Amino acid sequence: MTKTIEEQIAEAREEHREIECFMAENGTQARLLARAASRLATLEAILANESARRSLVVGLERSGWKLVACEIDLVRGRARIEVESFGGLLVTLDAESHRASVTRERIGYETVLIGRRGDRMPSQRIRMEFIGRQRYEGPRAALRGLCNYLEDNAPIAALPRYSVRALVAPLMGVPS
């Protein structure tokens, strides 16, 4: 059975307290304390990122968007975010260190007949219609452009201005 992040943090905190008590009694084992503190900090950062991701998903769904994929790598300067409206509009941010773009496509379905004569059956085919692409200088500028686009074109006007940017900011590690 896998443990949740919260359970792992509670265990790491308990381990941290035990090592602190042991060090207070003996005055040794600083390396164990440093390792426990590092593990605790890592788990807390993961939990903060997970909760930021959950709040982003909920905030976008309230305004009529669905988060399909979200991959942000700040070390390499890469980001890929796919957001789909409930009406079939797919908005994709694709960014690397010095180039970035936001692509808009309409997702449609068409029914086609496949097979030979006498053995035909209808099948759904996905049809992607390219709407447009906006280029940006870098990932942060593209992320601002994506947030502005999502706010301006929200199917449900439930979010106040700049709220999408505030939802994405914790994932980027910057203040909103």
KASULKA-V789347 format. One record per residue. N is the residue number from 0. RES is the residue in one small letter. BURIAL is # if it has 9 or more other C-alpha atoms within 8 Angstrom, else .. D_FIRST is the distance of its C-alpha to the first C-alpha in Angstrom with 2 decimals. Layout:
<<N:RES:BURIAL:D_FIRST> <N:RES:BURIAL:D_FIRST>>
//
This chain:
<<0:m:.:0.00> <1:t:.:3.80> <2:k:.:6.54> <3:t:.:9.65> <4:i:#:12.88> <5:e:.:14.43> <6:e:.:12.07> <7:q:#:12.62> <8:i:#:16.29> <9:a:.:16.56> <10:e:.:15.38> <11:a:#:17.79> <12:r:#:20.51> <13:e:.:20.23> <14:e:#:20.43> <15:h:#:23.34> <16:r:.:25.11> <17:e:.:24.82> <18:i:#:26.32> <19:e:#:29.03> <20:c:.:29.96> <21:f:#:30.13> <22:m:#:32.29> <23:a:.:34.52> <24:e:.:35.15> <25:n:.:35.61> <26:g:.:36.37> <27:t:.:34.40> <28:q:.:31.12> <29:a:.:31.65> <30:r:.:29.63> <31:l:.:26.44> <32:l:#:27.16> <33:a:.:27.79> <34:r:.:24.53> <35:a:#:22.53> <36:a:#:24.71> <37:s:.:24.18> <38:r:#:20.38> <39:l:#:20.71> <40:a:.:23.25> <41:t:.:21.21> <42:l:#:18.19> <43:e:#:20.77> <44:a:.:22.51> <45:i:#:19.45> <46:l:#:18.91> <47:a:.:22.66> <48:n:#:22.68> <49:e:.:19.91> <50:s:.:21.86> <51:a:#:25.06> <52:r:#:23.81> <53:r:.:22.83> <54:s:#:26.26> <55:l:#:27.96> <56:v:#:26.49> <57:v:.:27.53> <58:g:#:30.92> <59:l:#:31.71> <60:e:#:30.84> <61:r:#:33.19> <62:s:#:35.96> <63:g:#:35.46> <64:w:#:33.52> <65:k:#:30.13> <66:l:#:28.28> <67:v:.:27.63> <68:a:.:26.69> <69:c:#:26.83> <70:e:.:26.86> <71:i:#:28.66> <72:d:.:29.24> <73:l:.:31.58> <74:v:.:32.07> <75:r:.:33.56> <76:g:#:35.04> <77:r:#:33.45> <78:a:#:32.29> <79:r:#:31.64> <80:i:#:31.17> <81:e:#:31.65> <82:v:#:32.48> <83:e:#:33.69> <84:s:#:35.85> <85:f:#:35.53> <86:g:.:39.01> <87:g:#:38.03> <88:l:#:38.95> <89:l:#:36.71> <90:v:#:37.16> <91:t:#:35.83> <92:l:#:36.12> <93:d:#:36.21> <94:a:#:37.11> <95:e:#:37.54> <96:s:#:39.34> <97:h:.:42.88> <98:r:#:42.60> <99:a:#:40.91> <100:s:#:41.46> <101:v:#:40.42> <102:t:#:40.89> <103:r:#:41.39> <104:e:#:41.17> <105:r:#:41.53> <106:i:#:39.21> <107:g:#:41.06> <108:y:.:40.71> <109:e:.:43.55> <110:t:.:43.97> <111:v:.:45.52> <112:l:.:46.67> <113:i:.:45.43> <114:g:.:46.72> <115:r:.:50.21> <116:r:.:52.96> <117:g:.:52.25> <118:d:.:48.52> <119:r:#:47.58> <120:m:.:44.56> <121:p:.:43.67> <122:s:.:40.75> <123:q:.:39.43> <124:r:.:40.01> <125:i:.:38.73> <126:r:.:41.65> <127:m:.:41.24> <128:e:.:44.32> <129:f:.:44.78> <130:i:.:46.05> <131:g:.:46.34> <132:r:.:45.09> <133:q:.:45.64> <134:r:#:45.62> <135:y:#:44.86> <136:e:#:45.45> <137:g:#:41.90> <138:p:#:38.33> <139:r:.:39.08> <140:a:#:42.19> <141:a:#:40.40> <142:l:#:37.63> <143:r:#:40.40> <144:g:#:42.07> <145:l:#:38.93> <146:c:#:38.38> <147:n:#:42.06> <148:y:.:41.93> <149:l:#:38.93> <150:e:#:40.69> <151:d:.:44.04> <152:n:.:42.88> <153:a:#:40.24> <154:p:#:40.59> <155:i:.:39.97> <156:a:.:41.72> <157:a:.:39.13> <158:l:#:38.61> <159:p:.:41.30> <160:r:.:42.75> <161:y:#:40.65> <162:s:#:37.43> <163:v:#:35.68> <164:r:#:36.65> <165:a:#:35.17> <166:l:#:31.85> <167:v:#:31.74> <168:a:#:33.01> <169:p:#:29.77> <170:l:#:28.19> <171:m:.:31.28> <172:g:.:31.24> <173:v:.:34.70> <174:p:.:36.14> <175:s:.:37.16>>
//
